[in-house]
Amino acid sequence: MIHWQDKTRFHIGSTAFRCYDWVFGSQPSTAQEYFLQKDAAMVRDYLELVQRLKPRQIVELGIWQGGSCVFFNELCRPQKMVAMELSTEPVPALEHYLCHSAHGHSLSTFYGIDQADNTALTGIISAEFGNTPLDLVVDDASHFVAETRSSFNVLFPRLRPGGAYVIEDWAWAHDPVDDPQGAVDLYPDKEPLSRLVFEFILAAGSTQGIIQHIEVDRHRVTAYRGDAEIPQADFDISQLCLKRGKAMLAQHPPGGA
Ligand SMILES: C[S@@+](CC[C@H](N)C(=O)[O-])C[C@H]1O[C@@H](n2cnc3c(N)ncnc32)[C@H](O)[C@@H]1O
């Protein structure tokens, strides 16, 4: 399914991809080679996830160079995939893919969409999927707490039971990157995204059938939806814990040092 050419380059069918690596860095996609802001290990992890999940309805937040949209669309051959992005500038290589590839018809892109804009997200999801539940959501957009939680609150209840919600790079505030002393302090004024991971854990412990299972590694956290009825209006993951959980979260208030 994935044919590796070397450590960073691979094909799916006739579509060529290049992964991120520390030497090569981030590059524009071209119609000949789509760039993914994911390293080779993450690509292998996604292959394992989609083989298990077999997603037919997919949402991705954060398009960047479009490589991950093309990757999921080619790898999963979904019935429908929707990708959203804050930037208003369409990615030329991705537009080329949409018009010229045999499978481009299943992918729809939306630019100028802030993942924190609940009204926009709800409108797009309703128009594109109707009442069909989602199988997989991949959030690789802002990586900030309020924005990431906001789209989680809209999209997680729309997953089917057993569906997966992936948030990439949750550990940016704790990752030594290339500095084991941790002196590279990314976004010092921003709350670490790990707060949301703790909210998932507390919700899994305090409720039944909402978050059924959580997987965490250093690149991503994946929350699997349980089989409870989840009202779509006013769902708020940060409120789904009992008083001791709330007390724990209150010890580290948003914006706290
Ligand atoms: C890490 S890149 C995405 C990489 C891409 N998924 C891949 O794997 O190749 C993050 C993208 O999210 C977009 N973004 C940042 N904040 C956002 C927000 N609030 N809403 C939607 N997209 C956002 C950025 O403009 C950027 O294109």
The ligand as an SDF file (V2000), in Angstrom:
LIG
                    3D

 27 29  0  0  0  0  0  0  0  0999 V2000
    1.3890   21.7730   11.2850 C   0  0  0  0  0  0  0  0  0  0  0  0
    0.5960   22.5750    9.9460 S   0  0  0  0  0  0  0  0  0  0  0  0
   -0.3640   21.2840    9.2380 C   0  0  0  0  0  0  0  0  0  0  0  0
    0.4780   20.2340    8.5930 C   0  0  0  0  0  0  0  0  0  0  0  0
   -0.2890   19.2330    7.7560 C   0  0  0  0  0  0  0  0  0  0  0  0
   -1.4130   18.6660    8.4630 N   0  0  0  0  0  0  0  0  0  0  0  0
    0.6630   18.1160    7.3530 C   0  0  0  0  0  0  0  0  0  0  0  0
    0.7690   17.1310    8.1080 O   0  0  0  0  0  0  0  0  0  0  0  0
    1.3060   18.2550    6.3260 O   0  0  0  0  0  0  0  0  0  0  0  0
   -0.6060   23.5350   10.8010 C   0  0  0  0  0  0  0  0  0  0  0  0
   -1.5750   24.2610    9.8720 C   0  0  0  0  0  0  0  0  0  0  0  0
   -2.6580   24.6790   10.6850 O   0  0  0  0  0  0  0  0  0  0  0  0
   -3.0450   25.9840   10.3070 C   0  0  0  0  0  0  0  0  0  0  0  0
   -3.6870   26.6440   11.4600 N   0  0  0  0  0  0  0  0  0  0  0  0
   -3.1030   27.3190   12.4840 C   0  0  0  0  0  0  0  0  0  0  0  0
   -4.0330   27.7940   13.3290 N   0  0  0  0  0  0  0  0  0  0  0  0
   -5.2290   27.3970   12.8450 C   0  0  0  0  0  0  0  0  0  0  0  0
   -6.5800   27.5960   13.2690 C   0  0  0  0  0  0  0  0  0  0  0  0
   -6.8660   28.3160   14.3740 N   0  0  0  0  0  0  0  0  0  0  0  0
   -7.5690   27.0680   12.5270 N   0  0  0  0  0  0  0  0  0  0  0  0
   -7.2930   26.3520   11.4020 C   0  0  0  0  0  0  0  0  0  0  0  0
   -6.0290   26.1470   10.9350 N   0  0  0  0  0  0  0  0  0  0  0  0
   -5.0110   26.6630   11.6510 C   0  0  0  0  0  0  0  0  0  0  0  0
   -1.7380   26.6430    9.8880 C   0  0  0  0  0  0  0  0  0  0  0  0
   -2.0040   27.7520    9.0260 O   0  0  0  0  0  0  0  0  0  0  0  0
   -0.9990   25.4990    9.2120 C   0  0  0  0  0  0  0  0  0  0  0  0
   -1.2570   25.4760    7.8230 O   0  0  0  0  0  0  0  0  0  0  0  0
  1  2  1  0
  2  3  1  0
  2 10  1  0
  3  4  1  0
  4  5  1  0
  5  6  1  0
  5  7  1  0
  7  8  2  0
  7  9  1  0
 10 11  1  0
 11 12  1  0
 11 26  1  0
 12 13  1  0
 13 14  1  0
 13 24  1  0
 14 15  1  0
 14 23  1  0
 15 16  2  0
 16 17  1  0
 17 18  1  0
 17 23  2  0
 18 19  1  0
 18 20  2  0
 20 21  1  0
 21 22  2  0
 22 23  1  0
 24 25  1  0
 24 26  1  0
 26 27  1  0
M  CHG  2   2   1   9  -1
M  END
$$$$
